[in-house]
Amino acid sequence: MNRQTTLTINRKKYVVDLQGHETLLEVLRDHLGLTGTKSSCDDAECGACTVHINGHAMLSCITLARDVAGEEITTIEGLAQGDDLHPIQQTFLDHGAVQCGFCIPGMIMSSKALLDKNSKPSQEEMEYALDGNICRCAGYLKMFNAIREAGKIMGARPQANSEKETS
Amino acid sequence: MYLNPFTFHQPTTISEAARLLANSPHSKLVAGGSFLINNLKQLKRRGMKTPGHIISLKNIIELKGIAVDHQKLVIPSMTTIREILECPSLDDNFRILKNAAKNIATTPIRNTATIGGNLTCRYTWTEMPAVMIALEADFHFIGADNHEHTLSAENFFKNGAKTDKILSHITILRDKNAALVYARVRRSGYVDIPLLSVCLKTAFEKNSLTKTCLAINNSVEFAQRDTKLENFLNQRPIFQELPQEALDHLHEAIYNTRADDYKKYIFRVTLKNALAELIQKKPGILK
């Protein structure tokens, strides 16, 4: 069986030698050095490993890497353009929404999936979209403020919204 | 290494997947992966044996794409929970699927998990089994002989959700006259598990309930109907105290397996509220 697998991550193609049992999280961190995606609970409960697959927030710890060959995978490393942070990354900094920071890549990926569809989410919509992301520092309030602010920027700059359009 | 090694198969047709399942010893199917991958990790941590073959259903086009017409709904088994939530054409009795889907787990899980996995993973605590029984859904399976086998949802869960075949799709007939309610009791913890799922379906005839179906899933047994309560409710005139009175006619054993007093109390309150909500759906009733 051919073990060479081509993964499209952050608009770049990677050819990886995979046996089949490797999770996407394992491949991102241990094979490709993309350590922005965090490994925490490893049980699909905390959301720290959230990435986008075809624009949808998904958990890389329960995704088999071979199963997503050919899909568009986006990690936290794929959001900034050069030195320009993505509006969500910038507003998280501006609002001091980061405490220990471990959950933040997952939080930002889930926030982006929400704001790409709806740049003016209600409080309820934000809570629903981020229900799979846990912050042990309990810094949710500032995160919600940051997401609201980022939504305003993204609503005014639609080109920042789509992963495909930014390629 | 996060998982024990296995041989990974990616068939592109149902018949190929069914043949692989029949011919590969110690094999498991993977749909969305939200149950299986976690399960494989837990088995590894406990030093237990894990399957030698994993068969992915992801590349099988036949298992994708919801179809709705004026007669029925067809949900292929690889339909994700998100796709059910976002499907604009789920109306009439099909709408209850959205009510149940929106409560399932978390956003990234809803984006990954499939209806097929939810129904066939043999965990007793998933949301959809009670809904499928109330909707009188039919499950269509394909075996290694490539023939289709159809089983009602009720009979599938009566048999402990056991199958050596592949769930291909689910069909549900349209019912414009049905009123449906879905309710759940969720365990307050880090894992989102419904301790009790209840789906009630009825049709109103003059001032009474008819064709009532009450399906429950109580996290320790497979989903089933409470026929004792259904018999009490059918042809019963609707009055304000009906939900309270109905609690005296529960088939207690199927709700209270291994539940402590507090859970029993919560189950009763949930059921009473669900019944009250169902009665409110009667056209012309004062809200």
Chai-1 contact restraints between the chains, C-beta under 6 A:
chainA,res_idxA,chainB,res_idxB,connection_type,confidence,min_distance_angstrom,max_distance_angstrom,comment,restraint_id
A,Q19,B,P5,contact,1.0,0.0,6.0,A-B,restraint_1
A,G20,B,F8,contact,1.0,0.0,6.0,A-B,restraint_2
A,H21,B,L3,contact,1.0,0.0,6.0,A-B,restraint_3
A,H21,B,P5,contact,1.0,0.0,6.0,A-B,restraint_4
A,H21,B,F6,contact,1.0,0.0,6.0,A-B,restraint_5
A,T23,B,Y2,contact,1.0,0.0,6.0,A-B,restraint_6
A,E26,B,Y2,contact,1.0,0.0,6.0,A-B,restraint_7
A,D43,B,N38,contact,1.0,0.0,6.0,A-B,restraint_8
A,A44,B,N38,contact,1.0,0.0,6.0,A-B,restraint_9
A,E45,B,Y190,contact,1.0,0.0,6.0,A-B,restraint_10
A,T50,B,P108,contact,1.0,0.0,6.0,A-B,restraint_11
A,H56,B,N111,contact,1.0,0.0,6.0,A-B,restraint_12
A,A57,B,T107,contact,1.0,0.0,6.0,A-B,restraint_13
A,A57,B,P108,contact,1.0,0.0,6.0,A-B,restraint_14
A,M58,B,P108,contact,1.0,0.0,6.0,A-B,restraint_15
A,M58,B,N111,contact,1.0,0.0,6.0,A-B,restraint_16
A,M58,B,T112,contact,1.0,0.0,6.0,A-B,restraint_17
A,L59,B,P108,contact,1.0,0.0,6.0,A-B,restraint_18
A,I62,B,G33,contact,1.0,0.0,6.0,A-B,restraint_19
A,I62,B,S34,contact,1.0,0.0,6.0,A-B,restraint_20
A,I62,B,I37,contact,1.0,0.0,6.0,A-B,restraint_21
A,R66,B,F8,contact,1.0,0.0,6.0,A-B,restraint_22
A,D67,B,S56,contact,1.0,0.0,6.0,A-B,restraint_23
A,D67,B,K58,contact,1.0,0.0,6.0,A-B,restraint_24
A,A129,B,T107,contact,1.0,0.0,6.0,A-B,restraint_25
A,D131,B,T106,contact,1.0,0.0,6.0,A-B,restraint_26
A,D131,B,T107,contact,1.0,0.0,6.0,A-B,restraint_27
A,G132,B,T106,contact,1.0,0.0,6.0,A-B,restraint_28
A,G132,B,T107,contact,1.0,0.0,6.0,A-B,restraint_29
A,G132,B,P108,contact,1.0,0.0,6.0,A-B,restraint_30
